[in-house]
Amino acid sequence: MVHIFMGSCYKTKKFLLSLEENKLGPCMLLALRGNQTMVEILCLMLEYNIIDNNDTQLQIISTLESTDVGKYMYEQLCDQQRELKELQRKGGPTRLILPSKSTDADLARLLSSGSFGNLENLSLAFTNVTSA
């Protein structure tokens, strides 16, 4: 049921935050037992920086590395993060499409968060970004 919810949930980060607050222990236990959905959840928690405590992050990593599926998914996450950091270091994207309903504040936050030296095209279609 959690797997179906994760696939259709548009507020995934909020859901992950609620799991981190209340159910992190059981999630790690199920992941340790090979439950692929819980492995995915733990990887998403790391990817979205849900966990602030370094010891808890290390515990999650140890849990992931304890199973074949967890190890594989954690390696994929690490590779993805390295690739993303490398892309950002190289000057960022050449084309950027903002999600619909983005606001001025969203655009400001996005542009202040990284390198956009290679940006050639910015699409603001269907956004709430103003001329300000």
C-alpha positions as CSV (number, residue, x, y, z in Angstrom):
1,M,0.0,0.0,0.0
2,V,2.9,2.4,0.8
3,H,4.4,1.7,-2.6
4,I,1.2,2.7,-4.4
5,F,0.9,5.8,-2.2
6,M,4.5,6.8,-3.0
7,G,3.9,6.4,-6.7
8,S,0.9,8.7,-6.7
9,C,1.7,11.1,-3.9
10,Y,2.4,14.7,-5.0
11,K,3.5,15.6,-1.5
12,T,6.2,13.0,-1.2
13,K,8.6,15.2,0.8
14,K,5.9,15.9,3.4
15,F,5.1,12.2,3.6
16,L,8.8,11.4,4.1
17,L,9.0,14.0,6.8
18,S,6.1,12.4,8.6
19,L,7.8,9.0,8.4
20,E,11.0,10.4,9.6
21,E,9.3,11.9,12.7
22,N,7.2,8.8,13.6
23,K,8.2,5.7,11.8
24,L,11.9,5.8,10.8
25,G,12.8,2.8,13.0
26,P,10.2,0.5,11.5
27,C,11.1,1.7,8.0
28,M,14.7,0.8,8.6
29,L,13.8,-2.6,9.9
30,L,11.6,-3.4,6.9
31,A,14.4,-2.2,4.6
32,L,16.9,-4.4,6.4
33,R,14.5,-7.3,5.8
34,G,14.6,-6.6,2.1
35,N,11.4,-4.6,1.6
36,Q,12.1,-2.7,-1.6
37,T,9.6,0.1,-1.0
38,M,11.2,0.9,2.4
39,V,14.6,0.8,0.7
40,E,13.3,3.4,-1.8
41,I,11.9,5.5,1.0
42,L,15.2,5.5,2.8
43,C,17.0,6.5,-0.4
44,L,14.5,9.3,-1.0
45,M,15.1,10.5,2.6
46,L,18.8,10.8,1.8
47,E,18.2,12.4,-1.6
48,Y,15.8,15.0,-0.3
49,N,18.0,15.7,2.8
50,I,15.1,14.8,5.1
51,I,17.5,13.5,7.8
52,D,19.5,16.2,9.6
53,N,21.4,14.1,12.1
54,N,24.6,12.6,10.7
55,D,24.5,9.5,12.9
56,T,21.0,8.8,11.6
57,Q,22.1,9.3,8.1
58,L,25.0,6.8,8.6
59,Q,22.6,4.4,10.2
60,I,20.4,4.6,7.1
61,I,23.4,4.1,4.8
62,S,24.4,1.1,6.8
63,T,20.9,-0.3,6.6
64,L,20.9,0.2,2.8
65,E,24.2,-1.4,2.4
66,S,23.1,-4.5,4.3
67,T,21.0,-5.9,1.5
68,D,21.7,-6.4,-2.2
69,V,18.7,-4.2,-3.3
70,G,19.6,-1.5,-0.8
71,K,23.3,-1.5,-1.8
72,Y,22.3,-1.2,-5.5
73,M,19.9,1.6,-4.9
74,Y,22.3,3.5,-2.7
75,E,25.0,3.2,-5.3
76,Q,22.6,4.5,-7.9
77,L,21.8,7.5,-5.7
78,C,25.5,8.2,-5.1
79,D,26.2,8.0,-8.9
80,Q,23.2,10.3,-9.6
81,Q,24.4,12.8,-7.0
82,R,27.9,12.9,-8.4
83,E,26.6,13.4,-11.9
84,L,24.3,16.2,-10.7
85,K,27.1,17.9,-8.8
86,E,29.3,17.6,-11.9
87,L,26.7,19.1,-14.1
88,Q,26.2,22.0,-11.7
89,R,30.0,22.6,-11.4
90,K,30.2,22.8,-15.2
91,G,27.9,25.9,-15.3
92,G,24.5,24.4,-15.1
93,P,21.8,23.7,-17.7
94,T,21.4,25.4,-21.0
95,R,17.6,25.2,-20.9
96,L,15.4,25.6,-17.9
97,I,11.6,25.0,-17.8
98,L,9.9,26.1,-14.6
99,P,7.0,24.0,-13.3
100,S,3.5,25.4,-13.8
101,K,2.3,27.7,-11.1
102,S,5.9,28.7,-10.1
103,T,6.1,32.1,-8.6
104,D,8.6,35.0,-8.5
105,A,9.8,33.6,-5.1
106,D,10.3,30.1,-6.7
107,L,12.3,31.6,-9.5
108,A,14.5,33.7,-7.2
109,R,15.2,30.7,-5.0
110,L,16.1,28.6,-7.9
111,L,18.4,31.1,-9.5
112,S,20.1,31.8,-6.2
113,S,20.8,28.2,-5.5
114,G,23.2,27.3,-8.2
115,S,25.3,28.0,-11.3
116,F,23.4,29.0,-14.4
117,G,26.3,30.3,-16.5
118,N,25.3,28.2,-19.5
119,L,21.6,29.1,-19.4
120,E,20.4,30.0,-22.9
121,N,16.6,29.4,-22.6
122,L,14.3,30.0,-19.7
123,S,10.7,28.9,-20.1
124,L,8.1,30.6,-17.9
125,A,5.0,29.3,-19.7
126,F,2.0,28.6,-17.4
127,T,3.8,30.1,-14.4
128,N,2.8,32.9,-12.1
129,V,6.1,34.7,-12.6
130,T,5.6,38.4,-13.1
131,S,7.8,41.0,-14.8
132,A,9.2,41.9,-11.4
